[in-house]
């Protein structure tokens, strides 16, 4: 959600420092979201996290 808000706020003319304070995220995250969007458009904002396998099976 914050990824999309960062891009919207950039389009509306907000400064990174303002976004940092409003969204309570670091300046590095703002820069990262901006770079990902510039490189891959909307697909660059997609979360790339993949959960790991469970250590215990359902029987244990």
C-alpha positions in Angstrom: 0.0 0.0 0.0 2.8 2.4 0.9 4.6 1.7 -2.3 1.6 3.0 -4.3 1.2 6.0 -2.1 4.8 7.0 -2.5 4.4 7.0 -6.3 1.1 8.9 -6.1 2.7 11.5 -3.8 5.7 11.9 -6.2 3.3 12.6 -9.0 1.5 15.1 -6.9 4.7 16.9 -6.2 5.5 15.9 -2.6 9.1 16.0 -1.5 10.7 12.7 -0.2 11.1 14.3 3.3 7.4 15.0 3.4 6.5 11.5 2.4 8.9 10.1 5.0 7.1 12.0 7.7 3.6 11.4 6.5 4.0 7.7 5.8 6.5 7.0 8.6 9.0 5.3 6.3 12.7 5.9 5.7 14.1 8.0 3.0 15.8 4.9 1.6 12.5 3.2 1.2 11.1 6.2 -0.7 14.2 6.1 -3.0 13.8 2.3 -3.5 10.1 2.5 -4.4 10.9 5.3 -6.8 13.7 3.4 -8.5 11.6 0.2 -8.7 8.8 2.1 -10.3 11.1 3.8 -12.8 12.6 0.5 -13.9 9.6 -1.8 -14.0 6.5 0.5 -13.8 3.7 -0.9 -11.7 5.3 -4.4 -11.7 8.2 -2.9 -9.8 6.0 -2.2 -6.9 4.9 -5.8 -6.4 6.0 -7.4 -3.2 8.6 -10.0 -4.0 8.5 -11.9 -0.6 8.0 -15.6 -0.8 7.3 -17.5 2.4 9.7 -20.3 3.4 8.7 -23.9 3.7 7.3 -25.0 7.1 9.7 -26.9 9.3 6.9 -29.0 10.8 4.2 -30.9 8.9 0.6 -30.8 9.8 0.9 -34.2 11.6 3.5 -33.0 14.2 
